[in-house]
């Protein structure tokens, strides 16, 4: 099991770039992206393109450049948590 999620970043100026990024991501990883991270300062046209993909989980974060889109198909790994009885949950 992996400890970290691997993200791939793409610079998107328009619809053509977005379509190419999705194709390149699938070619590189063998999977369709399930999660995307964009800047809180991303332009509306970029947010519109990202929202067009059904089932894509969108995270809006501060420290990302406005036209960068980060993609992954991996789930966030949760830290194992100890219960009151000493059994590991997670």
C-alpha positions as CSV (number, residue, x, y, z in Angstrom):
1,X,0.0,0.0,0.0
2,X,1.3,3.5,-0.9
3,X,1.8,6.2,1.7
4,X,1.2,9.1,-0.6
5,X,-1.1,10.0,-3.5
6,X,0.7,10.8,-6.7
7,X,-0.6,13.9,-8.5
8,X,0.1,15.1,-12.1
9,X,-0.1,18.8,-12.9
10,X,-1.2,20.4,-16.2
11,X,-1.3,24.0,-17.3
12,X,-4.7,24.7,-18.9
13,X,-5.4,27.7,-21.1
14,X,-8.6,26.4,-22.8
15,X,-10.8,23.5,-23.7
16,X,-8.1,22.0,-26.1
17,X,-5.5,22.0,-23.3
18,X,-8.0,20.4,-20.9
19,X,-8.9,17.6,-23.3
20,X,-5.3,17.0,-24.0
21,X,-4.5,16.9,-20.2
22,X,-7.2,14.3,-19.6
23,X,-5.9,12.1,-22.5
24,X,-2.3,12.5,-21.4
25,X,-3.2,11.6,-17.8
26,X,-5.0,8.4,-18.9
27,X,-2.1,7.5,-21.2
28,X,0.4,8.0,-18.4
29,X,-1.5,6.3,-15.6
30,X,-3.8,3.9,-17.3
31,X,-6.8,5.3,-15.4
32,X,-9.2,8.2,-15.6
33,X,-8.7,10.9,-13.0
34,X,-11.2,10.9,-10.1
35,X,-9.9,13.9,-8.2
36,X,-8.8,17.4,-9.3
37,X,-7.2,20.3,-7.5
38,X,-7.6,23.8,-8.7
39,X,-6.7,27.3,-7.4
40,X,-9.2,29.4,-5.5
41,X,-8.1,32.1,-8.0
42,X,-8.8,29.9,-11.1
43,X,-10.7,31.7,-13.8
44,X,-14.4,30.9,-14.3
45,X,-13.7,29.3,-17.8
46,X,-11.3,26.8,-16.2
47,X,-13.7,26.0,-13.4
48,X,-16.5,25.5,-16.0
49,X,-14.3,22.9,-17.9
50,X,-13.5,21.0,-14.7
51,X,-17.1,20.9,-13.6
52,X,-18.2,19.4,-16.9
53,X,-16.6,16.0,-16.1
54,X,-19.2,13.9,-14.2
55,X,-18.0,12.2,-11.0
56,X,-14.8,14.3,-10.7
57,X,-14.2,15.3,-7.1
58,X,-13.0,18.9,-7.1
59,X,-10.8,20.4,-4.4
60,X,-10.2,24.2,-4.4
61,X,-7.0,25.2,-2.7
62,X,-5.0,28.4,-2.1
63,X,-1.3,27.5,-3.0
64,X,-2.0,26.5,-6.6
65,X,-1.3,28.7,-9.6
66,X,-4.5,29.9,-11.3
67,X,-4.2,27.9,-14.5
68,X,-2.7,24.7,-13.0
69,X,-4.9,21.6,-12.6
70,X,-3.7,18.7,-10.5
71,X,-5.1,15.3,-11.3
72,X,-5.1,11.9,-9.6
73,X,-7.2,8.7,-9.7
74,X,-6.0,7.6,-6.3
75,X,-7.9,8.0,-3.0
76,X,-6.5,9.9,-0.1
77,X,-4.8,7.5,2.4
78,X,-6.2,7.8,5.9
79,X,-3.9,7.5,8.9
80,X,-4.7,4.3,10.9
81,X,-6.4,5.1,14.1
82,X,-6.3,3.3,17.4
83,X,-9.5,2.5,19.1
84,X,-10.1,2.5,22.8
85,X,-9.5,-1.3,22.8
86,X,-6.2,-1.2,21.0
87,X,-7.4,-2.4,17.6
88,X,-6.2,-0.6,14.5
89,X,-9.0,0.9,12.5
90,X,-8.7,2.3,9.0
